[in-house]
Amino acid sequence: MSTELLHFLFLVTVLVYLAASIFQALYLAIGERSETPTLRPRIASIAFWGTCLGFVLLTLFIALWWSREGHFPMKHWTDSTAFFAWAITLIYLIVVRVTQLRAIGSLVIPGAFITILISYSFSRNTSALPENLETYWLVPHITLIFLAYAAFFTAFGFGLLYLMAEKKIRQKTNMLFHNLFPSLGASDELGYRCTILGVILLTIGMIVGVLLTQYIKNLTWRWLDSQIFFTVVTWVIYVVQISIRQLWGWRGRKAAYSEIVGFIAVLCTYIGVNLFLDSTHTFR
């Protein structure tokens, strides 16, 4: 596919994500209005299927880009952010399929749109990968890491939903979209499950990364590598969070805040290292 057609496909994908994000937000904003009983289900349907369409288009774009460039989207910042948006959307679709709770989309899908917009806004790096990195073993490593980040982002979203709903309940004020929120218990439990999923994926991804050093020439495991260091720190934060919940029953508001802190660590690992530190893992 020509560069122009690929660029046009990506533009359409960005616009579909924008529309899906708007409808995801409207799903909460319209609330339970008696004068429009059929409006909310329609908006929910448009938001969900718009997200599905965006996911299909983004998958197609990544596949075509991969086919043309000959390597997985991992060379540059713009490549990785597009793939991160894909991972966020996949985790969202799985959560909705399993739980039927669509309110989380009002937070995570706009987040996916922002990441894909970042990817679209900067020129793509089409330089070839170093020869020693031209291996399909990198695909599961990178995929697992980004799916873990997406799961942590979803847990972050459930933490925000919990805090927003709890605040309105404590203040005993009417919330326009209160009935559309998951219950406090559901937000707490789903945030916890997403955290566990993220830790499992991150653990496997790190193990695959260690094994890769045995097969890739001129690539060695370096604990002082900034990306590795901050990834391990992020892993420790989430493992401690899970352990405290299991041992001391750290739930509710404390768990929600810990999910937010954990995702801040993810942002430092992904964005901070890529922009400000040197690492063999940076997307530049």
Long-range contacts (C-beta under 8 A, 24 or more apart in sequence): 1-64, 1-68, 6-61, 6-64, 6-65, 6-68, 9-57, 9-60, 9-61, 9-64, 10-61, 10-82, 10-119, 10-120, 11-120, 12-57, 13-54, 13-57, 13-58, 13-61, 13-116, 14-113, 14-116, 14-117, 14-120, 16-50, 16-53, 16-54, 16-57, 17-51, 17-54, 17-58, 17-85, 17-109, 17-112, 17-113, 17-116, 17-117, 18-113, 18-117, 19-50, 20-47, 20-50, 20-51, 20-53, 20-54, 20-109, 20-113, 21-109, 21-110, 21-112, 21-113, 23-47, 23-50, 24-51, 24-105, 24-106, 24-109, 24-110, 25-106, 25-110, 27-102, 27-103, 27-105, 27-106, 27-180, 28-103, 28-106, 28-177, 28-180, 29-176, 29-177, 30-177, 31-176, 31-177, 31-178, 31-179, 31-180, 32-177, 32-179, 32-180, 40-180, 44-102, 47-102, 47-105, 47-109, 48-96, 48-102, 48-105, 51-89, 51-92, 51-93, 51-105, 51-109, 52-93, 54-89, 55-86, 55-89, 55-90, 55-93, 58-82, 58-85, 58-86, 58-89, 58-116, 59-86, 62-86, 69-126, 70-128, 71-128, 71-129, 71-133, 71-134, 72-138, 72-139, 72-142, 74-129, 74-138, 74-142, 74-283, 75-125, 75-127, 75-129, 75-283, 76-124, 76-125, 76-283, 76-284, 77-118, 77-122, 77-274, 77-283, 77-284, 78-118, 78-119, 78-120, 78-122, 78-123, 78-124, 78-125, 79-119, 79-124, 79-125, 79-283, 80-146, 80-274, 80-283, 81-115, 81-116, 81-118, 81-119, 82-115, 82-116, 82-119, 83-142, 83-146, 84-115, 84-146, 84-149, 84-150, 84-270, 85-112, 85-113, 85-115, 85-116, 85-119, 87-143, 87-146, 87-147, 87-149, 87-150, 88-112, 88-115, 88-150, 88-153, 88-154, 90-147, 90-150, 91-147, 91-150, 91-151, 91-153, 91-154, 91-194, 91-197, 92-154, 95-154, 95-190, 95-194, 99-186, 99-190, 101-182, 101-186, 101-190, 103-161, 103-180, 103-181, 103-182, 104-154, 104-157, 104-158, 104-161, 104-182, 104-190, 107-157, 107-160, 107-161, 108-153, 108-154, 108-157, 111-153, 111-157, 125-284, 132-216, 132-217, 132-218, 132-219, 133-216, 133-219, 135-212, 135-215, 135-216, 137-208, 137-211, 137-212, 137-215, 137-216, 138-212, 140-205, 140-208, 141-205, 141-208, 141-209, 141-212, 142-205, 143-205, 144-201, 144-202, 144-204, 144-205, 144-208, 145-201, 145-202, 145-205, 145-206, 145-209, 145-231, 147-201, 147-205, 148-197, 148-198, 148-199, 148-200, 148-201, 148-202, 148-205, 149-198, 149-266, 149-270, 150-198, 151-194, 151-195, 151-197, 151-198, 151-201, 152-194, 152-195, 152-198, 152-238, 152-259, 152-262, 152-263, 152-266, 153-263, 153-266, 154-194, 155-191, 155-192, 155-194, 155-195, 155-198, 155-259, 155-262, 155-263, 156-191, 156-259, 156-260, 156-262, 156-263, 158-182, 158-187, 158-188, 158-190, 158-191, 158-194, 158-256, 158-259, 159-187, 159-191, 159-255, 159-256, 159-257, 159-258, 159-259, 159-260, 160-256, 160-260, 161-187, 162-187, 162-188, 162-191, 162-252, 162-253, 162-255, 162-256, 163-253, 163-256, 163-257, 166-252, 166-253, 184-252, 187-256, 188-251, 188-252, 188-255, 188-256, 191-255, 191-256, 191-259, 192-242, 192-245, 192-251, 192-255, 195-238, 195-241, 195-242, 195-259, 195-262, 196-242, 198-238, 199-235, 199-238, 199-239, 199-242, 202-231, 202-234, 202-235, 202-238, 203-235, 206-231, 206-232, 206-235, 219-280, 222-280, 225-279, 225-280, 225-281, 226-273, 226-277, 226-278, 226-279, 227-269, 227-273, 227-277, 227-279, 227-280, 227-281, 227-282, 228-279, 228-281, 230-265, 230-268, 230-269, 230-272, 230-273, 231-269, 233-265, 233-269, 234-262, 234-265, 234-266, 234-268, 234-269, 237-261, 237-262, 237-265, 238-262
